[in-house]
């Protein structure tokens, strides 16, 4: 008998929640393909290890960018293989609740639905990530109280104020953790003439990157390829430099949060003063991000428990009473 699934199809990672079992899969949203034969060589963690380390004819890529499908066929294959890992087969077709960014278009929504359907789902329901994140964080979304959630993912930043089971105000931008990584790569290339890969940029961001100018000054060693000579080269970079490199992306995120607050009804704004704002997603773990948002908004900011799993846990709640919770669903594949 099939068990219904909830999927957080993220730009950085894909998580699968199975009814009755909890989170059964957490893999990077990466797939490695042999371009000569179109054969899929690896997905998830194995494919992620190949990024920047493969021969020219083997491509390790992320088929989702900024929360949207950039390659339908590859995404369909990745979802199919991931579902196979959790036991979905030819005669086992579960209903699937899948989380999507609110910023994607109707065409992109249909692409997600079709890819999931072809991968083995009997029915596909879409729910917006901020709503799933709020439910996963345990916020009182069905009560007449304003609850504000900020979800900073790999490809998008979404801020929503929720009350009485609906999204009252939302602001979403296609800026997330990967844009911060790209900014680090561009800065080091421009200032030092060194090319680094996205994995190295991510490591630098985690090690010394910060959204706050008050963070402790530290330095990190960076290894890359000199653009002119083509030879390996080692440099040191400071936290201050990284903060400068990523400031535009961080400020875009902050501005999106402030815009959402500015568009909220005054009565719900009063609730936020007492309840505060809840921060989730991998980008929310950037050093100093919570402090920066608290300073800019003048409201208390709290990082939720399990910020990386919050969205899929919220989607998993839908599976317990799917018929009753259909009012939260943004669309359904017929």
Number of C-alpha atoms within 10 A of each C-alpha: 7 15 17 22 29 30 27 27 24 25 25 21 20 20 22 27 28 21 18 12 8 14 18 13 16 18 18 20 25 28 26 26 20 16 12 8 9 12 11 19 14 19 24 21 15 16 22 21 17 19 19 16 12 12 9 9 12 20 20 24 18 24 20 22 17 24 25 25 21 15 13 17 12 22 23 23 18 26 23 20 19 22 21 14 12 14 13 21 16 10 9 14 21 21 20 28 30 25 27 24 28 23 20 18 11 10 10 17 21 15 20 24 25 16 23 27 21 13 23 22 24 17 17 22 21 25 24 22 28 31 26 26 29 29 23 23 23 14 19 16 20 14 13 13 21 28 26 31 28 28 28 27 27 25 23 29 30 28 30 28 29 26 20 14 16 15 18 18 18 23 21 23 19 20 22 28 26 21 19 25 25 16 21 26 22 18 18 21 17 11 9 13 17 25 21 20 16 16 14 18 22 18 14 22 22 15 15 22 28 25 23 20 14 11 15 10 10 12 15 14 10 17 16 19 17 17 15 8 10 11 10 12 15 12 12 9 17 15 21 19 17 23 20 16 21 21 18 14 18 24 15 16 26 19 16 20 24 16 16 19 22 12 14 16 13 10 10 19 20 13 15 19 13 10 17 20 25 25 27 28 26 19 25 24 17 20 18 17 21 20 15 20 24 17 13 13 15 11 15 17 22 16 18 20 14 14 21 22 21 25 31 29 26 25 30 30 18 24 22 13 10 17 9 10 13 15 12 17 18 14 17 15 15 8
